[in-house]
Amino acid sequence: MADPRRPDGQVVGTSKCQGGAVQVERVNAPDILITTKTAGDAKQAASAEHRMSLIDGLKSYPAAAAWSILISSTIIMVAYDTVLLNSFFAYPSFRKNYGVPSKKGYQIPAAWQSGLSDGSNIGGIMGLVLNGFMVDKFGHKLVGLAALAVLMGLIFILFFAPNLPVLVVGEILCGIPFGMFQGLTTAYASEVAPVVLRPYLTSYINICWVFGHFLGSGILRALLNRTDKWGYKIPFAVQWIWPVPLFIGICFAPNSPWFLIRKGRLEEAEHSLRRLNQKATDAEIKDGLAMMVRTNEMEKDIQSGTTYLDCFRGVDLRRTEISVMAYLIQYLSGNGLSGYSTYFFEQAGFSPANAFDMTMAQYAIGFFGTILSWVLMSRFGRRTLYLVGLFLSTTLLYIVGFLALAPRDDSSANWATGSLLLIYFCVHSTFIGPLLYAIVGEMPSTRLRQKTIAIAAASWSIMGLINAALTPYMLNPNSWDWRGKAGFFWGGFCFISTVWAFFRLPEGKGKTYAELDVLFEKKISARKFKTYVVDPFDATDDTWDVPK
């Protein structure tokens, strides 16, 4: 590891703490800062994080938890819009105004169903790519505020859309700020939280998805009996409720200290740390800064670039692969059906009212599943839960497929299918869904985190395009009419995902970002991450690793 003392360095500033000033040196460029005395302080900070219990973390970082929860709540809007659109395909008043007559009443043609879902995903991809550039330049806070301001204007297009083409345009444009929210929330949560709170605050994003889905389904269920245009316009109008209070709250949020250190703004990083951990002593703040600066410098030694292309170079290629696959498995494990659950239940033989009731039960299960995942993650970590979840999901999807071989009017088979799907969603919401954000928040390097998450989430959106193209045809009675037999299709991909996770998914539980950097640099096998001990802050040891 490179010596942090550079002979040609020039002291450019200090961060004043009672425990001693942290001197910084200029190396090659004014925005690249390193410390002259960080190894010991960084080691103390890492040791303190390892010793910290959940209760200690909540006592020390209540502000960090609150700000993370606030910014993550922007995902509620994304989830609400997603369930709104896909549930509209089973919504009588929406189908009457936008659909065409068929043997089962008015239906939105499968091509337009795909087009509407594709529009949101295309906009999301654009937003994610923009987010990767903008957050690195302006920070999470300013980008989040800008996205909220733009969204408030774009909702008008959805509300006043007179036909399906205008609705598609509105979904594309609204998808851009929605994509930006997806990119910045996980990164912000992972950068403001200590190691012990990291899995809880990142996986809280899954609760935001569940809450947005539940809220959307509840509003649609309440308006189900309205046959006029307000039956679907009111749900669109509800989207104006979110941006204003979120905008006001985020105005007061601190920037990520990791972002400020990457920009060379050390004093601002110190101020941000004090806001996140208001009970910390000056010495603890100094140690925390030292750990962040040291980690940043280690990553520059390993990989100096911060472009999108650098995500596919050297050790970062493996980290990008893991992040991308964690996102793709959200669809490959069969969860793509959840976005069409109301429509799926209806085509499986349920009445519209029962279909919405089953969907709301699904999202309630998702909420409690996420809470349960917090307990399980603290005990078993990410990798074990992920493998168990994928194995159970594969089994359940195949059973759903076999049940669909029964006649369509077999009510027992229909209710059995619905019950098994609820069990499947419980499994996904406990073992797979929440873990995505813990995994993606940990696996990228700190310098490439924002762009790695953007690539991974964009790959999820691309998979969403494929899912949106296929699923309506699978379920639509005027197309393939597979119904539950779609379980065979997704069950096969879920099995492939299980095999990948066994060989490629490492365990990040309890590891600091510097420790993860060393493990990836040393090309440690995914199955050995959990038991491999490293000391990245030992200034006298260039090997970095100590096998247990």
Secondary structure, DSSP 8 states (H G I E B T S, - for coil): ---S--TT-EEEEEE--TT--EEEEE-SSTT-EEESS-HHHHHHHHHHHHH--HHHHHHH-HHHHHHHHHHHTHHHHHHHHHHHHHHHTT-HHHHHHH-EEETTEEE--HHHHHHHHHHHHHHHHHHHHHHHHHHHHH-HHHHHHHHHHHHHHHHHHHHH--SHHHHHHHHHHHHHHHHHHHHHHHHHHHHHS-TTTHHHHHHHHHHHHHHHHHHHHHHHHHTTT--STHHHHHHHHGGGTTHHHHHHHHTT----HHHHHHTT-HHHHHHHHHHH-TT--HHHHHHHHHHHHHHHHHHHHH----STGGGGSTHHHHHHHHHHHHHHHHHHTTGGGGGGHHHHHHHTT--HHHHHHHHHHHHHHHHHHHHHHHHHHHHHTTHHHHHHHHHHHHHHHHHHHHHTTS-TT-HHHHHHHHHHHHHHHHHHHHHTHHHHHHHHHHSS-TTTHHHHHHHHHHHHHHHHHHHHHHHHHHH-TTTT--GGGHHHHHHHHHHHHHHHHHHH----TT--HHHHHHHHHTT--GGGTTT-EE-TT-TT-SS-EE--
